[in-house]
Amino acid sequence: MAHDTVQAPGILHRYSHNLVAFEHVPSSSPPSSPEPTSQPPNSLLFVAGLNDGLLTTPYTPSLAAALPPTWSFIQVLLSSSYSGWGISSLTQDIAELSQCVAYFKSRRPEGKIILMGNSTGCQDVLGYLSFPPTQDEERGQGWERPRVDGGILQAPVSDREAIGIIYPREDLERYNAMARRLVEDGKGEEMLPNEVSLPILGARTTASRWLSLSSPAPDHRGQDDLFSSDLPPARFAETFGVAGRRGAALLVLYSGNDA
């Protein structure tokens, strides 16, 4: 296991009751107050992938330093950060992201906001830009999804295809069947045994989140299954197509050794 020390001066924003976002600031000019008047007006909100959290994606300090002075790099921590992904969902992530977007819009009303995801964080970004309203949104009783100016998908990958490579076929079929039975019995939020995901994926997971990621055949309708290479055009029309019709600018960045 690698250990290192990262120095990253910044501002910690509490955008919800128990959720925070870390805004990088230049090391040459640390902030003198929680809300400096010279803050950049535009915000790049970054969402990391499975098992990641604050500063665990190695390139983030370099990217923060490379942005022009009119942009600020902000790492968003969600309930699904670190090992919390196993008991969360894309729907919950999007709800929390909307709170974060609303927070920064209220403080920088004239600025632009771009969402950037890394790896599984790309699902959050594309989901934010394309998923239909939740029941709470439709009833006007819950959170609203504030508009953003675009999204960046950095290293979008298929978790289903990755799981299919990592797990022996017999084990995967057994775990999928176990999770399906729980979901069909109305117990989708129950935890699967440790052997299913803890040794390989680094966290325990509920039956529903496992099926969202593994997205088994024949329909492959897992909520997280957004980037698999065998998805038909009609499925991409439900995500990339919807994001385009909503006017969201989208940049897709595949990569090799920078994740």
N, C-alpha and C positions, 0 to 999 in steps of 0.2 A: 504494500500500500504506500503510495507516494504522500510525502508530507512537505509542505512548504509554507512560507509566510507571504501574504499579499497585503500591501499597504494601499488602501483606497479611501482617501478622504471623501466625505459626502454628507448628505442629509438623509435622515431616516424619516419617511413620511408615514404616518398611520392613516391609511385611507379608509379603513373600516375598523370596527370595534377591536378585533384581534388580528388584523392583517396589515402588513407594512410593505413599503416599497423603498428601495435604496437608490438615491440619486447621486451619481458620481459628480464631483466638482474638481476643477483643476487643482493639482497639489500645490501650485504656486500661489493660489489665492483661496485658502480655505474660507468657508462662510463665516461671517461674524454674527449672524442671526439665523433663526430657523427658516426665514423666508426672505433672503437677500433681494434687494431691489434690482440687482443686476442679473438675476437668473435668466437663462435663455428662454425665449417664448415658446419654442417648439420642443416636443417631448417624443423620444423613442422609447417605448415601453417594451421591455424584453422579458420573455417567458422561457424558462429553461425546460429541459426534458426530464424523463423519468429519473428519480433519485437525485436530481440536482437542486440546488438552491442558491443562496447568495455567494457569488464569486466562485462557484464550482465549475462553471464553463470557462476554460482557461483564457479565451480570447477577449472576454468582456472588458477588462481594464484597457487593453489596447484599442478596442473599438471605441470606448468612451473617450479616450484621448484623441482619436482621429476625427471625431465629429467636428464640423464647423462650429464657431462660437454661438451661432443662433440655435443650436440643438443641444439638448441634454439627454444623457443616457441613463435610463432608470430601470433597475431590476425589480420586477414584481414578484413578491412572494405570495403564493396561494395556499389554500388548505392542502392542495395536492403536492406541494413542494417537498423535497427530500423523499421520505418513504410514505408520505400521505397520499400518493396517487392510488394506492391499493384500495382505499376506502372512499375515493372521490369519483368524479365523473366529468365528462366534458361539459355537461349542463351546469354543474356547480362551478367549474372553472370560468365559464363564460359569465355567469352571474357575478362572480367576484371581480373578474376583469372589468365588467361594466361599472362596478363601484369605483375601481381605480381610475378608469377613464373619466368618470364624472368628477372625481376629486380633482384631477389636474385640469379639466376643463373649467372648473369653478375658480381656479387660481390663475389660470392663464387663458382667459376667454378668447384672446385674439390669436393664440398659437395653434399650430397643427399638432396632431397626434398620429403617430405610426406605431402599429403593433409589430413586434418581431418575435418569432418563435424559433427555438433550436430543437431539432429532433422531434420528440413527442409534443413539445410546445407548439409545433407547427399546426397540430390538430386544433389547439385552442384558438390560434389566429384564424385559420380558415373557418372554423366553427363560428367564431364571433362574426365573421363577415358574411356568412351564408345560412346559418341555421335559422329555422323559423322561430317565431316568438314562442315563449313558454306559455303555459296556461295562465300563470300569474301576469305575464305581460298582456295577454289578450283580455284579461279581466281588469287590467289597470290597477291591480292590487300589489304587484311586486316591483322589482327593479325594472328599469327601462334600459335599453341598450343604446347608449349614446353613439352617435356617428363618429367614425374615425376617418382619417384621410388616406389610409392605405395599410397594407400589410407586407411583411417580409417573411418568407418561409426559408429558413436556413437549415439545410440538411433534412428536408422532409423525407421520412422513410416509412415503410409499411411495417408496423409492429406485428401484424399477422404473418407476413412473410419472414420476418426475423425470428419469430417464435417457431415457425415451421422448420427453420434451419437449426435452431438451438436444441429443440426438444426431439427425442426419439418419437417416431410416429405413434407407436403403441401408447406411450405415456400421454402424448397430447390428446389422442382420442379418448383416453380414460378420464383425463382432467376435464375435457370439454363435456363429456357425458355427465360427470359429477356436477359441474356447474349448471348445466341445463336442467337437471332434475330439481335443483334448489330453486332456480328461477321459476320453473313451471309450478312449483309448490308454493309460490309466493314468498320465498325466502332468499331473494336475490341479494340482500344486504348481509347475509351470513358469510363468515369468513371461511375460505377453503383451507384445507390442511396446509401446514408449513411446507410440505414437500412440493406443493404445486408451484409456488413462485418464489419463496424466500431464498432458497439456495442459488437460484439462477438469476432471477430478476431483482433480488435485493429487498423485497418487501412482501408481506402477506397481502392478499387481495380478496375482495368479496367475489361472490359468484358472478354478479352482474358486471363488475369491472373486468373480470377475466374474460368473459364472453365478448365484451366490448373490444378488447384488445386482440383476442385470438380469432374472433369473427369466423366461426367454423362454417364449413360447407353445409348445405348446398347454396344458401342464399348470400352468405358473407355480408350480413347486415349489421355487423358490430358498429357502434357509434364512432369508434376510433378508426375504423377502416376507411380512410380517406385517400390513401396514396398507393394502394396495391396495384401492381403492374397489370393484373388481369381484370380489373374493374371495367365494365362496359362504358361507352360514352355517356349513356343515360345517367349513370351514377355521378360522373364528373360534372354533368350538367346541373345536378342538384347542389353542387358545392362551388366549383370554380365558375360555372355558368351563372349561378345566382349572385355570387360576389361581383362578377362583371356587370350584371344588370343593375345592381345597386350602386354602381359607379365607383367601386373601390379599386384603387390602383394596387397591383400585386406584383411583387418581385420574388422569383423562385431562385434560390442559390444552392445548388448542389456542391458538395465539397468532399475533400479527401481527408486531410490530416489537421484541419483547423477546428474540429468540434471538440 
